[in-house]
Amino acid sequence: MTENQSRAVRKDVARNRQRLLDAGKEVFAERGLDATLDDIARHAGVGAGTAYRHFASRQEIINAIFTDAAQTFIVDGEHAQTLADPWAGFVDLIEAFTYRLAKDRGLHQVFTGDHSSGLHTEDWNGLITVITEIVERAKGAGRLREDIEPSDVFTLFMMLGPAYDLSTATSTGIWRRYVDLFLRAVQTDAPPAVLDAPRALTTQAISQLISPT
């Protein structure tokens, strides 16, 4: 094989890998992480053999697609920290995170521990740090209830799964109603608790559920 031929083969290999990654993002966003590698290959317009030459398993392509996912959320959090009003920063964080999760079923599964993912512990810890700082800042400004913890934010993400499904089924953004209800409920001037409920989980307990690598 000549050098030009070898170069052409390498380009073709790289192009097919990128096609699979792009197709995987679209398929996982729409159908979730239960979609198969064969599903992704069909969506990419390549044969199953090509897909398995690039990725030995579905988990391998999941890891490749979502390994840097936490960084996107960290960037959102860092933007929220730049807002002068601590409450506005908290709202910005919640709105940005929940919007991203609403658009991508697979991403929601990754960030709620519903599926083994490629999240790295370092990224996960960075995300916890950003969220904790924003929560504490809003509490320090007297806008967020003192009993609200970072784990409540992650629990909100978990609870929104059915609301996202309902939004898809009804072609509405009904999930935003429940985010709004959450935001109203966590403010310092919210009415007292109606039910006898336990305190928030620790971030360690949430981390154990999501189990980053």
Number of C-alpha atoms within 10 A of each C-alpha: 6 7 8 9 10 11 12 12 12 12 12 12 15 13 12 19 19 14 18 25 20 15 19 27 20 18 23 22 20 15 12 19 24 13 16 15 23 16 16 26 22 14 16 21 13 16 12 14 11 14 24 15 11 16 17 11 13 18 17 14 22 24 17 14 18 19 16 14 18 23 16 13 20 21 13 19 24 18 14 24 21 10 13 9 14 23 22 15 22 25 17 17 25 23 16 15 19 18 15 14 20 23 14 19 21 27 25 25 23 24 23 21 17 16 19 17 25 22 21 18 14 12 19 20 15 16 20 18 15 20 26 17 16 22 25 18 19 22 21 14 11 15 19 25 17 15 11 17 20 21 20 20 17 19 14 16 20 16 12 20 18 11 18 24 15 15 16 16 9 10 9 11 14 15 20 18 11 14 19 13 10 15 16 14 16 17 18 16 12 12 10 8 8 6 6 6 7 6 10 13 14 12 17 10 11 17 18 10 12 19 21 19 14
